[in-house]
Amino acid sequence: MTVLLTVKDLKTYFHTAKGIIPAVDGVDFSVSQGETLGLVGESGCGKSVTALSIMGLVPSPPGEIRGQILFDNQDVLSLSEREMRRLRGNEMAMIFQEPMSALNPVLTIGDQIGEAIRLHQDIKDRDVEERTIDMLQLVGIPMPERRLRDYPHHLSGGMQQRVLIAMALSCYPKLLFADEPSTALDVTIQAQILELLKKLRTDFNTAIVLISHDLGVIAEMADRVIVMYAGKFVEEASVSDIFHKPLHPYTEGLLLSVPRLDRPRKRLQPIKGSVPDLLDLPGGCSFHPRCPYSLEICRQEAPQLKSLGAGRRVSCWLR
């Protein structure tokens, strides 16, 4: 498969009155055309900031981005804001986490989807409306001609999420970031949204970076998984290897804290403690205060992310 996105040593810092927050601290990965990459971890681990950094949506100041981001052979960090606007929403797009805050409450659905098309595509107004209707049909919204004139508050949460997906796909992007696309939706609507994303990947060969803390969603959707903790990547593997043979204690802890229908019923084992304050990270491995296998070296020196072959990488002194 052709590599579409390559990220090297990405660092995103936020300068605050209390100090510098390393929200993303030296991550490396790539995404190929038509691939779905799962990015998992607890809230506050840096998953969304990673996507926002690549999309050029981290405000500066207080944000500062370092490293290299190559998208379709373009150096993203060297682009001007005007050039980035041409790219963002056109060749790469993002489905944001909260549809109620991502949609403009005073603009109609048709105006919001049409704005993205007019900005990036050289087509007539009549064709803009036709494509908007096509996009709404594509994401399964009934009576799309009527919905064009509806406002966000006229729609349910599931329908609002579909509108966000329609907006993100309106210019047929090569890369789509989906940030918790099924959060706060009931189980039936969640299943429909995930099936829609699968169909879009098949129909348009769109690469998807799926950001989620829901391991069930990742198991169903992803080809490859990266586990993130305290701004760093701690494990990378195929979805099968992650779920059947996790190598990092944090990955193991995430899996043990999820109920399983294919195993005997037993008490869940939550990971003790919480994600550390990024302004006050522990010495050595950031996970060692919560790790049941912690060694003396874990408390003194941070392990490097090393390759184990067959697409596996892990950052742990035990491996």
C-alpha positions in Angstrom: 0.0 0.0 0.0 1.1 3.6 -0.7 2.1 5.5 2.4 -0.1 8.6 2.6 1.0 10.2 5.9 4.4 10.0 7.7 5.0 11.6 11.1 8.5 11.8 12.5 9.4 12.9 16.1 6.2 15.0 16.4 6.2 17.2 19.6 3.4 19.5 20.6 4.0 21.7 23.6 1.6 24.2 25.3 3.2 27.1 27.0 1.3 28.0 30.2 1.8 30.1 33.2 2.6 27.0 35.2 5.1 25.6 32.7 5.4 23.8 29.4 3.0 20.9 28.8 4.3 18.1 26.6 0.9 17.0 25.2 2.6 15.0 22.4 6.2 14.0 23.0 8.1 12.6 20.1 5.8 10.3 18.2 6.5 8.5 14.9 4.0 6.7 12.7 2.7 6.3 9.2 -0.7 5.7 7.6 -1.3 4.0 4.2 -4.1 4.6 1.7 -7.2 2.7 2.6 -5.9 1.7 6.0 -7.6 2.2 9.3 -5.2 3.1 12.2 -6.6 2.9 15.7 -5.2 5.4 18.3 -6.2 4.4 21.8 -5.5 5.4 25.4 -7.2 7.1 28.4 -8.4 10.7 28.2 -5.5 13.1 28.5 -3.0 10.8 26.7 -2.6 13.1 23.7 -4.7 11.3 21.1 -6.8 14.2 19.9 -3.9 16.7 20.1 -1.9 14.4 17.8 -4.7 14.7 15.2 -5.2 18.4 15.7 -1.4 18.9 15.3 -1.4 17.2 11.9 -4.5 19.1 10.8 -2.9 22.4 11.7 -5.5 23.2 14.3 -3.4 23.8 17.4 -3.4 27.5 18.1 0.0 29.2 18.3 0.5 30.6 20.9 0.2 28.8 23.3 0.8 25.7 21.2 4.2 24.9 19.6 4.7 22.0 17.1 8.0 20.5 16.2 9.0 17.5 14.0 8.1 16.5 10.5 4.7 15.8 9.0 4.6 14.5 5.4 1.2 14.2 3.8 1.1 13.0 0.2 4.7 14.2 -0.2 4.0 17.6 1.2 5.8 19.0 4.3 2.8 20.1 6.2 4.7 22.2 8.8 6.3 24.3 6.1 3.0 25.3 4.5 1.6 28.8 5.0 -1.8 29.2 6.7 -3.4 29.9 3.3 -1.9 26.7 1.9 -3.0 24.8 4.9 -6.5 26.0 4.5 -6.5 24.6 1.0 -5.4 21.2 2.3 -7.5 21.0 5.4 -11.1 20.0 4.7 -10.2 19.1 1.2 -7.5 16.4 1.1 -7.5 15.7 4.8 -10.6 16.2 7.1 -11.7 15.5 10.6 -14.9 14.4 12.3 -14.8 16.2 15.7 -15.8 14.6 19.0 -18.9 16.7 19.9 -21.3 17.4 17.1 -23.4 19.8 19.2 -20.3 22.1 19.6 -18.8 21.4 16.2 -21.9 22.5 14.2 -22.8 26.2 14.0 -26.2 26.6 15.6 -27.2 29.7 13.4 -26.4 28.2 10.0 -28.5 25.6 8.2 -27.2 22.1 7.5 -27.0 22.8 3.8 -25.1 26.0 4.3 -22.5 24.3 6.5 -21.8 21.4 4.2 -22.0 23.7 1.1 -19.4 26.1 2.6 -16.8 23.4 2.6 -17.5 22.4 -1.0 -17.5 26.1 -2.2 -14.2 26.8 -0.4 -12.3 23.9 -2.0 -14.2 22.9 -5.2 -14.6 25.0 -8.3 -18.2 24.2 -9.0 -21.5 26.1 -9.5 -24.0 26.8 -6.8 -26.5 24.3 -8.3 -23.9 21.6 -8.3 -23.0 22.5 -4.7 -26.6 21.8 -3.6 -26.7 18.5 -5.5 -23.4 17.3 -3.9 -24.7 18.3 -0.5 -27.8 16.2 -1.1 -25.7 13.4 -2.3 -23.5 13.6 0.8 -26.6 13.5 3.1 -27.9 10.5 1.2 -24.5 8.8 1.5 -24.5 9.1 5.3 -28.1 7.8 5.5 -30.1 10.9 6.4 -33.7 10.6 5.1 -35.3 13.3 3.0 -32.0 15.1 2.4 -33.7 17.9 0.3 -35.7 18.9 3.4 -32.8 18.6 5.8 -30.8 21.2 3.8 -32.9 23.9 5.4 -32.9 22.4 8.9 -30.7 23.8 11.8 -28.6 21.5 14.0 -31.1 21.7 16.9 -33.7 20.1 14.6 -31.6 16.9 14.5 -30.9 14.1 17.0 -27.4 13.5 18.2 -26.9 10.6 15.8 -28.1 12.7 12.8 -25.8 15.6 13.8 -22.9 13.1 13.8 -23.9 12.0 10.3 -23.9 15.6 9.2 -20.4 16.1 10.5 -19.3 13.0 8.6 -21.0 14.3 5.4 -19.2 17.6 5.9 -15.9 15.9 6.3 -16.4 13.7 3.2 -17.9 16.4 1.0 -14.6 17.0 -0.9 -13.6 13.3 -0.9 -10.5 13.5 1.3 -7.6 11.1 1.2 -7.2 11.0 4.9 -9.9 11.2 7.6 -9.4 11.7 11.3 -12.4 10.3 13.3 -12.2 11.5 16.9 -14.6 9.4 19.0 -17.1 9.4 16.2 -19.7 7.3 18.1 -19.3 8.8 21.6 -22.6 9.6 23.4 -24.7 7.7 20.8 -26.9 4.8 21.6 -25.7 1.3 20.6 -27.9 1.1 17.5 -26.7 4.5 16.1 -23.1 3.7 17.0 -23.2 0.5 15.0 -24.7 2.5 12.0 -21.9 5.1 12.2 -19.2 2.4 12.3 -20.7 0.6 9.3 -20.8 3.9 7.5 -17.1 4.5 8.1 -16.3 1.0 6.8 -18.3 1.7 3.6 -16.6 5.0 3.1 -13.2 3.4 3.3 -14.2 0.7 0.8 -15.9 3.0 -1.6 -13.3 5.9 -1.6 -10.1 4.1 -0.4 -10.0 6.7 2.3 -7.3 6.3 5.1 -8.9 6.6 8.5 -7.2 7.4 11.8 -9.8 6.3 14.4 -9.3 7.9 17.8 -11.1 6.1 20.6 -10.9 4.8 24.2 -13.5 2.2 23.3 -11.5 -1.0 22.6 -14.6 -2.7 21.2 -14.8 -0.1 18.4 -11.1 -0.4 17.7 -11.3 -4.2 17.5 -14.1 -4.0 14.9 -12.6 -1.2 12.8 -8.8 -1.0 12.9 -6.2 -2.8 10.9 -3.4 -1.6 13.1 -3.4 -0.1 16.6 -1.1 2.4 18.5 -1.5 2.7 22.2 -0.7 6.1 23.7 0.1 7.1 27.3 1.1 10.5 28.7 2.0 12.0 25.3 4.0 9.0 24.1 3.4 5.9 22.0 4.0 2.8 24.2 2.9 0.0 21.8 2.1 -0.5 18.2 0.9 -3.8 16.5 -1.8 -5.3 14.3 -5.2 -5.3 15.9 -5.0 -9.1 16.3 -1.7 -8.9 18.1 -2.8 -6.1 20.4 -5.9 -8.1 21.5 -4.4 -11.6 21.7 -0.8 -10.8 22.9 -0.4 -7.3 24.4 3.3 -6.6 25.3 3.0 -3.4 27.3 1.6 -3.5 30.8 -0.6 -0.5 30.0 -2.1 -2.2 27.0 -2.7 -5.3 29.2 -4.4 -3.1 31.8 -6.7 -1.5 29.2 -7.8 -4.9 28.0 -8.4 -6.3 31.5 -10.6 -3.3 32.3 -13.0 -4.1 29.4 -15.9 -6.6 29.8 -15.6 -9.7 27.5 -18.5 -11.8 26.2 -16.3 -14.6 25.0 -14.9 -15.4 28.4 -16.3 -16.5 31.8 -17.9 -13.7 33.8 -15.5 -12.2 36.3 -14.8 -8.9 38.1 -13.1 -6.3 35.9 -9.6 -5.2 36.9 -9.3 -1.4 36.5 -5.8 0.2 36.2 -4.9 1.7 39.6 -4.3 5.4 39.7 -4.7 7.9 36.9 -2.9 9.5 34.0 -0.1 11.7 35.4 -0.1 15.4 35.3 1.9 16.4 32.2 3.4 19.2 34.2 4.7 16.8 36.8 5.6 13.5 35.1 7.2 10.8 37.2 10.9 10.0 36.5 11.8 7.1 34.3 8.8 5.3 32.6 5.7 7.5 33.0 3.6 4.4 33.6 5.7 2.9 36.4 3.6 4.3 39.4 0.6 2.3 38.0 2.5 -0.7 36.7 2.2 -4.1 38.5 5.6 -5.2 37.0 7.6 -2.1 37.8 11.4 -2.6 38.2 14.0 -0.3 39.6 15.2 0.7 36.2 11.6 1.7 35.3 11.7 4.3 38.0 15.1 5.7 36.9 15.2 5.6 33.1 12.6 5.9 30.4 12.5 3.1 27.9 12.8 3.8 24.1 10.2 2.6 21.6 11.9 -0.3 19.9 10.9 -2.5 17.0 10.4 -6.2 17.5 9.7 -7.0 13.8 6.4 -7.8 12.0 5.2 -4.3 12.6 5.4 -4.4 16.4 6.9 -1.7 18.5 6.9 -1.4 22.3 8.4 0.9 24.9 9.0 -1.3 28.0 12.0 -2.5 30.0 10.4 -5.9 30.2 10.6 -6.5 26.5 
